[in-house]
Amino acid sequence: MTSPLLSGLATEIIIPICAVIGIVFSLLQWLLVSRVKVTPDPNGPPSNKNKNGYDDYLIEEEEGMNKHDVVVKCAEIQNAISEGATSFLFTEYQYVGVFMVVFAILIFLFLGSVEGFSTKSQRCTYDRARMCKPALATAGFSTIAFLLGAITSIVSGFLGMKIATYANARTTLEARKGVGKAFITAFRSGAVMGFLLAANGLLVLYIAINLFKIYYGDDWEGLFEAITGYGLGGSSMALFGRVGGGIYTKAADVGADLVGKVERNIPEDDPRNPAVIADNVGDNVGDIAGMGSDLFGSYAESSCAALVVASISSFGIDHDFTAMCYPLLVSSMGILVCLITTLFATDFFEIKAVHEIQTALKKQLIISTVLMTIGIAIVSWLGLPTSFTIFNFGSQKVVHNWQLFLCVCVGLWAGLIIGFVTEYYTSNAYSPVQDVADSCRTGAATNVIFGLALGYKSVIIPIFAIAISIYVSFRFAAMYGIAMAALGMLSTIATGLAIDAYGPISDNAGGIAEMAALFGAFVSRAGIQTVDVLTPKVFIGLVVGAMLPYWFSAMTMKSVGSAALKMVEEVRRQFNTIPGLMEGLAKPDYTTCVKISTDASIKEMIPPGALVMLTPLIVGILFGVETLSGILAAISASNTGGAWDNAKKYIEAGASEHARTLGPKGSEPHKAAVIGDTIGDPLKDTSGPSLNILIKLMAVESLVFAPFFAAHGGLLFKI
């Protein structure tokens, strides 16, 4: 086996430098966004419609409002949204903090008890001739890694929310100058979150590995078994962020839509609607903070899965630090590639019309994928030996560096294909969503039927793409290949987050492939040679595993429904009891609506979170590792909610002759579309994204607790 061209010292320098470059670039983008002022400048130049040569406006000033009034109003709204979002997240994090401490204690107690809290060295799991660090050390360092992952996940979500609320009014004000200015401000704001998340996740993980290495030395197996807690911490916080934020935003959204649009026939985001501020707050705590935590968790899990499998390969045997850090080198290259890609959107090309935005975002995806392919080739050539061995269920499989390069590329390009297919089925620029909109002619029932059919159909190509990427990467490099394919899907995460819509798409796709890698790591660590579905214990797990997504979805959707019911009643009450509200002469009580969403989301996020976190523990303890391996085989996906949402927007925009025949706002087809959108909201923004976390979180939790389950699990079958 040859050594990589890149030395260990160079690797130790390159990875943190790339992470720091990502952080510095994000701060630069934030500085550029901050130059847009939301305080009136009495000495500033007058508004110029043709500034920068753009005359395609996104907003119109209200009648009777001058530039000064518009700026003041934007600042007021931004402050209200920012204060509401910050207040909710602090409340949520108080509850999540208690859980974090309790679960950290459980990790230490469960893993420490594997060898009776002994401080003596134990024989290594995969090389019985060698002695490894005691199980108590794994318990302690796994607990630390869990807390690090949880805190980083919380910080990622919070920073994302802060930049979003900081930039929203600035984007609005720039839109008065033209679409190009607004696009650049919004995209740079997304880049701040994307690069902070990717760079912070990489830097914290790299620092943790080096700190743990001081104790573990060349015991790579023990080190990376402990580091899996980092992925568990990231995903557990993401679960509560997604569920809590999703319930918050959809309760407000449904309440605002049903009463405002359908009953009162007023526009979306109308200031007369009492739920409008809560709705805007929800967009930030659910779609931004929740998504930020979610994507960080995905990155952490993918990296940890790859590192665990690599630690028992020839990389770990030969103490090859550079090759061991190959997943981190891929992520480092991803930061540099995304940095270059971002410049194409903000500096190299100009957006002059609204219809150019979608094309520009597509170019971002294509450019980042092409450049990343080249980057992966460079990293594979410099960071890997020409040939090496990968652990493959009890044996060592010989792999060449070009094969691992193809594994990462398969995941990278599968993610791009899935993104474009999903866009085709959920964008109102294409026929599937237009057909859903057309079905609104005959009412909400046919809209629901068409939307469900579209959602089921839309997952066919993505599932085939994922299946092919799993098969190809497994044939080339066993479970390590699958882990790297999942990381390949997330390698351009900074660009994906900047675009915002593509982030969850690539995340969901990567989550399924990543789950397969985590599954392989789990069965290896638990000492399972085969998983026989004909065995009753495994079959039980398969049946229960197939049921869990439905149970979880039922809980989250009912939570949204309960919270939305309270919101609808409150919005109706205000419209009926506050004189002059509909006429715009009185101000609605936004605070009460914000409180309803906050209280409901905090209360309702606990049961679904407990279901996900406790299921692997209960199953592993009572039924053992074989049943648990069966329970991890469930997957689910749907684009129905997105299609319903864009069908409604298609009618509202009235951009084509066909759309105008279905409108205008307030028409019967439009009301049917709003109802479909309302039904799809919890699917699109609560249950759907959270199901992805359910799959990954249960897998990585099982991996962390695998030593305990292997030693003490299956109590019922021992009776």
Solvent accessible surface area in square Angstrom, and as a share of the most:
residue,aa,sasa,rsa
1,M,131,0.59
2,T,76,0.44
3,S,91,0.59
4,P,18,0.11
5,L,115,0.57
6,L,29,0.14
7,S,64,0.41
8,G,29,0.28
9,L,128,0.64
10,A,28,0.22
11,T,0,0.00
12,E,76,0.34
13,I,86,0.44
14,I,62,0.32
15,I,0,0.00
16,P,32,0.20
17,I,89,0.45
18,C,7,0.04
19,A,0,0.00
20,V,72,0.41
21,I,66,0.33
22,G,0,0.00
23,I,35,0.18
24,V,88,0.50
25,F,14,0.06
26,S,0,0.00
27,L,98,0.49
28,L,84,0.42
29,Q,5,0.02
30,W,107,0.37
31,L,83,0.42
32,L,44,0.22
33,V,2,0.01
34,S,17,0.11
35,R,162,0.59
36,V,22,0.13
37,K,136,0.58
38,V,18,0.11
39,T,91,0.53
40,P,45,0.28
41,D,96,0.50
42,P,122,0.77
43,N,141,0.73
44,G,24,0.23
45,P,102,0.64
46,P,116,0.73
47,S,66,0.43
48,N,87,0.44
49,K,125,0.53
50,N,94,0.48
51,K,82,0.35
52,N,72,0.37
53,G,64,0.61
54,Y,12,0.05
55,D,92,0.48
56,D,45,0.23
57,Y,72,0.28
58,L,77,0.39
59,I,57,0.29
60,E,159,0.71
61,E,77,0.35
62,E,108,0.48
63,E,179,0.80
64,G,80,0.77
65,M,47,0.21
66,N,88,0.45
67,K,82,0.35
68,H,99,0.44
69,D,55,0.28
70,V,13,0.08
71,V,11,0.06
72,V,51,0.29
73,K,81,0.34
74,C,15,0.09
75,A,20,0.15
76,E,94,0.42
77,I,70,0.36
78,Q,19,0.08
79,N,81,0.41
80,A,38,0.30
81,I,10,0.05
82,S,23,0.15
83,E,121,0.54
84,G,11,0.10
85,A,0,0.00
86,T,27,0.16
87,S,67,0.43
88,F,1,0.00
89,L,2,0.01
90,F,111,0.46
91,T,43,0.25
92,E,3,0.01
93,Y,42,0.16
94,Q,124,0.55
95,Y,109,0.42
96,V,5,0.03
97,G,20,0.20
98,V,100,0.58
99,F,39,0.16
100,M,26,0.11
101,V,81,0.47
102,V,79,0.46
103,F,4,0.02
104,A,6,0.05
105,I,94,0.48
106,L,52,0.26
107,I,0,0.00
108,F,75,0.31
109,L,83,0.41
110,F,37,0.15
111,L,4,0.02
112,G,0,0.00
113,S,31,0.20
114,V,26,0.15
115,E,85,0.38
116,G,59,0.56
117,F,90,0.37
118,S,35,0.23
119,T,105,0.61
120,K,160,0.68
121,S,63,0.41
122,Q,48,0.21
123,R,129,0.47
124,C,1,0.01
125,T,43,0.25
126,Y,57,0.22
127,D,59,0.31
128,R,145,0.53
129,A,91,0.71
130,R,97,0.35
131,M,105,0.47
132,C,10,0.06
133,K,61,0.26
134,P,13,0.08
135,A,7,0.06
136,L,42,0.21
137,A,14,0.11
138,T,12,0.07
139,A,0,0.00
140,G,21,0.21
141,F,40,0.17
142,S,1,0.01
143,T,19,0.11
144,I,84,0.42
145,A,0,0.00
146,F,0,0.00
147,L,58,0.29
148,L,58,0.29
149,G,0,0.00
150,A,0,0.00
151,I,88,0.45
152,T,12,0.07
153,S,0,0.00
154,I,29,0.15
155,V,65,0.37
156,S,6,0.04
157,G,0,0.00
158,F,48,0.20
159,L,62,0.31
160,G,0,0.00
161,M,0,0.00
162,K,73,0.31
163,I,10,0.05
164,A,21,0.17
165,T,2,0.01
166,Y,57,0.22
167,A,4,0.03
168,N,47,0.24
169,A,7,0.05
170,R,19,0.07
171,T,32,0.18
172,T,48,0.28
173,L,10,0.05
174,E,12,0.05
175,A,3,0.03
176,R,15,0.06
177,K,66,0.28
178,G,0,0.00
179,V,0,0.00
180,G,1,0.01
181,K,63,0.27
182,A,3,0.02
183,F,16,0.07
184,I,41,0.21
185,T,8,0.05
186,A,47,0.37
187,F,7,0.03
188,R,40,0.15
189,S,9,0.06
190,G,16,0.16
191,A,0,0.00
192,V,5,0.03
193,M,10,0.04
194,G,0,0.00
195,F,0,0.00
196,L,23,0.11
197,L,2,0.01
198,A,7,0.05
199,A,0,0.00
200,N,29,0.15
201,G,0,0.00
202,L,1,0.00
203,L,36,0.18
204,V,39,0.23
205,L,0,0.00
206,Y,14,0.05
207,I,83,0.42
208,A,2,0.01
209,I,1,0.00
210,N,40,0.21
211,L,101,0.50
212,F,8,0.03
213,K,63,0.27
214,I,142,0.72
215,Y,87,0.33
216,Y,4,0.02
217,G,30,0.29
218,D,74,0.38
219,D,9,0.04
220,W,7,0.02
221,E,19,0.08
222,G,10,0.10
223,L,0,0.00
224,F,0,0.00
225,E,23,0.10
226,A,0,0.00
227,I,0,0.00
228,T,1,0.01
229,G,0,0.00
230,Y,0,0.00
231,G,0,0.00
232,L,0,0.00
233,G,0,0.00
234,G,0,0.00
235,S,1,0.01
236,S,0,0.00
237,M,6,0.03
238,A,1,0.01
239,L,0,0.00
240,F,13,0.05
241,G,11,0.11
242,R,12,0.04
243,V,0,0.00
244,G,0,0.00
245,G,1,0.01
246,G,1,0.01
247,I,0,0.00
248,Y,0,0.00
249,T,1,0.00
250,K,7,0.03
251,A,0,0.00
252,A,0,0.00
253,D,19,0.10
254,V,10,0.06
255,G,0,0.00
256,A,10,0.08
257,D,3,0.02
258,L,51,0.25
259,V,0,0.00
260,G,0,0.00
261,K,10,0.04
262,V,35,0.20
263,E,82,0.37
264,R,73,0.27
265,N,94,0.48
266,I,9,0.04
267,P,68,0.43
268,E,72,0.32
269,D,81,0.42
270,D,14,0.07
271,P,74,0.47
272,R,63,0.23
273,N,6,0.03
274,P,0,0.00
275,A,0,0.00
276,V,9,0.05
277,I,15,0.08
278,A,0,0.00
279,D,9,0.05
280,N,31,0.16
281,V,0,0.00
282,G,0,0.00
283,D,61,0.32
284,N,12,0.06
285,V,1,0.01
286,G,3,0.03
287,D,43,0.22
288,I,30,0.15
289,A,4,0.03
290,G,1,0.01
291,M,5,0.02
292,G,0,0.00
293,S,6,0.04
294,D,3,0.01
295,L,1,0.01
296,F,0,0.00
297,G,0,0.00
298,S,0,0.00
299,Y,7,0.03
300,A,0,0.00
301,E,0,0.00
302,S,0,0.00
303,S,0,0.00
304,C,0,0.00
305,A,0,0.00
306,A,0,0.00
307,L,0,0.00
308,V,14,0.08
309,V,7,0.04
310,A,0,0.00
311,S,9,0.06
312,I,15,0.07
313,S,0,0.00
314,S,9,0.06
315,F,2,0.01
316,G,7,0.07
317,I,113,0.57
318,D,81,0.42
319,H,87,0.39
320,D,26,0.14
321,F,21,0.09
322,T,3,0.02
323,A,0,0.00
324,M,0,0.00
325,C,0,0.00
326,Y,0,0.00
327,P,0,0.00
328,L,0,0.00
329,L,9,0.04
330,V,0,0.00
331,S,11,0.07
332,S,2,0.01
333,M,37,0.16
334,G,2,0.02
335,I,4,0.02
336,L,56,0.28
337,V,8,0.04
338,C,0,0.00
339,L,33,0.16
340,I,82,0.41
341,T,0,0.00
342,T,1,0.00
343,L,49,0.25
344,F,54,0.23
345,A,8,0.06
346,T,9,0.05
347,D,84,0.43
348,F,114,0.47
349,F,117,0.49
350,E,115,0.51
351,I,13,0.07
352,K,113,0.48
353,A,17,0.13
354,V,68,0.39
355,H,145,0.65
356,E,54,0.24
357,I,43,0.22
358,Q,65,0.29
359,T,69,0.40
360,A,16,0.12
361,L,44,0.22
362,K,55,0.23
363,K,101,0.43
364,Q,3,0.01
365,L,15,0.07
366,I,75,0.38
367,I,38,0.19
368,S,2,0.01
369,T,6,0.03
370,V,65,0.38
371,L,51,0.25
372,M,0,0.00
373,T,32,0.19
374,I,97,0.49
375,G,2,0.02
376,I,0,0.00
377,A,42,0.32
378,I,74,0.38
379,V,13,0.07
380,S,4,0.02
381,W,156,0.55
382,L,53,0.26
383,G,0,0.00
384,L,4,0.02
385,P,6,0.04
386,T,83,0.48
387,S,25,0.16
388,F,1,0.00
389,T,19,0.11
390,I,0,0.00
391,F,28,0.12
392,N,39,0.20
393,F,75,0.31
394,G,59,0.57
395,S,62,0.40
396,Q,76,0.34
397,K,63,0.27
398,V,89,0.51
399,V,0,0.00
400,H,74,0.33
401,N,24,0.12
402,W,134,0.47
403,Q,30,0.13
404,L,0,0.00
405,F,43,0.18
406,L,62,0.31
407,C,0,0.00
408,V,0,0.00
409,C,11,0.07
410,V,37,0.21
411,G,0,0.00
412,L,6,0.03
413,W,92,0.32
414,A,7,0.06
415,G,1,0.01
416,L,10,0.05
417,I,84,0.43
418,I,8,0.04
419,G,2,0.02
420,F,61,0.25
421,V,20,0.11
422,T,12,0.07
423,E,34,0.15
424,Y,92,0.35
425,Y,25,0.09
426,T,21,0.12
427,S,17,0.11
428,N,43,0.22
429,A,56,0.43
430,Y,60,0.23
431,S,58,0.38
432,P,17,0.11
433,V,0,0.00
434,Q,50,0.22
435,D,75,0.39
436,V,2,0.01
437,A,0,0.00
438,D,49,0.25
439,S,11,0.07
440,C,1,0.00
441,R,125,0.46
442,T,105,0.61
443,G,25,0.24
444,A,26,0.20
445,A,72,0.56
446,T,43,0.25
447,N,1,0.00
448,V,32,0.18
449,I,110,0.56
450,F,98,0.41
451,G,0,0.00
452,L,62,0.31
453,A,57,0.44
454,L,14,0.07
455,G,1,0.01
456,Y,145,0.55
457,K,121,0.51
458,S,0,0.00
459,V,32,0.18
460,I,88,0.45
461,I,86,0.43
462,P,13,0.08
463,I,62,0.32
464,F,129,0.54
465,A,14,0.11
466,I,8,0.04
467,A,51,0.39
468,I,104,0.53
469,S,1,0.00
470,I,41,0.21
471,Y,129,0.49
472,V,41,0.23
473,S,0,0.00
474,F,69,0.29
475,R,146,0.53
476,F,49,0.20
477,A,0,0.00
478,A,0,0.00
479,M,27,0.12
480,Y,0,0.00
481,G,0,0.00
482,I,4,0.02
483,A,1,0.00
484,M,0,0.00
485,A,1,0.00
486,A,0,0.00
487,L,1,0.01
488,G,0,0.00
489,M,6,0.03
490,L,3,0.02
491,S,8,0.05
492,T,12,0.07
493,I,15,0.07
494,A,1,0.01
495,T,1,0.00
496,G,2,0.02
497,L,3,0.02
498,A,9,0.07
499,I,19,0.10
500,D,58,0.30
501,A,70,0.54
502,Y,18,0.07
503,G,2,0.02
504,P,32,0.20
505,I,32,0.16
506,S,7,0.04
507,D,1,0.00
508,N,58,0.29
509,A,3,0.02
510,G,0,0.00
511,G,1,0.01
512,I,17,0.09
513,A,0,0.00
514,E,0,0.00
515,M,15,0.07
516,A,21,0.16
517,A,0,0.00
518,L,0,0.00
519,F,46,0.19
520,G,1,0.01
521,A,4,0.03
522,F,0,0.00
523,V,3,0.02
524,S,21,0.13
525,R,35,0.13
526,A,9,0.07
527,G,53,0.51
528,I,15,0.08
529,Q,137,0.61
530,T,108,0.63
531,V,52,0.30
532,D,70,0.36
533,V,76,0.44
534,L,155,0.77
535,T,44,0.25
536,P,98,0.62
537,K,55,0.23
538,V,2,0.01
539,F,116,0.48
540,I,70,0.35
541,G,1,0.01
542,L,52,0.26
543,V,83,0.48
544,V,48,0.28
545,G,1,0.01
546,A,59,0.46
547,M,79,0.35
548,L,4,0.02
549,P,8,0.05
550,Y,167,0.63
551,W,119,0.42
552,F,0,0.00
553,S,20,0.13
554,A,61,0.48
555,M,44,0.20
556,T,0,0.00
557,M,65,0.29
558,K,152,0.64
559,S,6,0.04
560,V,3,0.02
561,G,38,0.37
562,S,40,0.26
563,A,1,0.00
564,A,6,0.05
565,L,107,0.53
566,K,101,0.43
567,M,0,0.00
568,V,10,0.06
569,E,96,0.43
570,E,20,0.09
571,V,0,0.00
572,R,106,0.39
573,R,110,0.40
574,Q,0,0.00
575,F,13,0.05
576,N,105,0.54
577,T,81,0.47
578,I,41,0.21
579,P,116,0.73
580,G,21,0.20
581,L,1,0.01
582,M,55,0.24
583,E,119,0.53
584,G,48,0.46
585,L,151,0.75
586,A,32,0.25
587,K,160,0.68
588,P,10,0.07
589,D,54,0.28
590,Y,41,0.16
591,T,102,0.60
592,T,45,0.26
593,C,0,0.00
594,V,26,0.15
595,K,124,0.52
596,I,32,0.16
597,S,0,0.00
598,T,20,0.12
599,D,71,0.37
600,A,7,0.05
601,S,0,0.00
602,I,12,0.06
603,K,133,0.56
604,E,38,0.17
605,M,2,0.01
606,I,82,0.41
607,P,61,0.39
608,P,1,0.01
609,G,0,0.00
610,A,37,0.29
611,L,20,0.10
612,V,1,0.00
613,M,4,0.02
614,L,81,0.40
615,T,17,0.10
616,P,0,0.00
617,L,10,0.05
618,I,90,0.45
619,V,14,0.08
620,G,0,0.00
621,I,38,0.19
622,L,60,0.30
623,F,53,0.22
624,G,5,0.05
625,V,15,0.08
626,E,58,0.26
627,T,3,0.02
628,L,0,0.00
629,S,1,0.01
630,G,2,0.02
631,I,4,0.02
632,L,5,0.03
633,A,59,0.46
634,A,15,0.11
635,I,83,0.42
636,S,49,0.31
637,A,54,0.42
638,S,60,0.39
639,N,29,0.15
640,T,1,0.01
641,G,2,0.02
642,G,13,0.13
643,A,0,0.00
644,W,1,0.00
645,D,20,0.10
646,N,36,0.18
647,A,1,0.00
648,K,5,0.02
649,K,86,0.37
650,Y,17,0.07
651,I,3,0.01
652,E,35,0.16
653,A,75,0.58
654,G,17,0.17
655,A,89,0.69
656,S,41,0.26
657,E,115,0.51
658,H,61,0.27
659,A,0,0.00
660,R,131,0.48
661,T,74,0.43
662,L,0,0.00
663,G,17,0.16
664,P,105,0.66
665,K,96,0.41
666,G,19,0.18
667,S,25,0.16
668,E,124,0.56
669,P,24,0.15
670,H,5,0.02
671,K,56,0.24
672,A,5,0.04
673,A,0,0.00
674,V,1,0.00
675,I,62,0.32
676,G,0,0.00
677,D,2,0.01
678,T,16,0.09
679,I,71,0.36
680,G,0,0.00
681,D,2,0.01
682,P,11,0.07
683,L,45,0.23
684,K,56,0.24
685,D,19,0.10
686,T,0,0.00
687,S,1,0.01
688,G,26,0.25
689,P,15,0.10
690,S,0,0.00
691,L,17,0.08
692,N,8,0.04
693,I,0,0.00
694,L,4,0.02
695,I,9,0.05
696,K,1,0.00
697,L,0,0.00
698,M,5,0.02
699,A,0,0.00
700,V,0,0.00
701,E,0,0.00
702,S,0,0.00
703,L,5,0.03
704,V,5,0.03
705,F,0,0.00
706,A,0,0.00
707,P,11,0.07
708,F,26,0.11
709,F,3,0.01
710,A,53,0.41
711,A,47,0.36
712,H,72,0.32
713,G,9,0.09
714,G,6,0.06
715,L,85,0.43
716,L,79,0.39
717,F,94,0.39
718,K,132,0.56
719,I,173,0.88
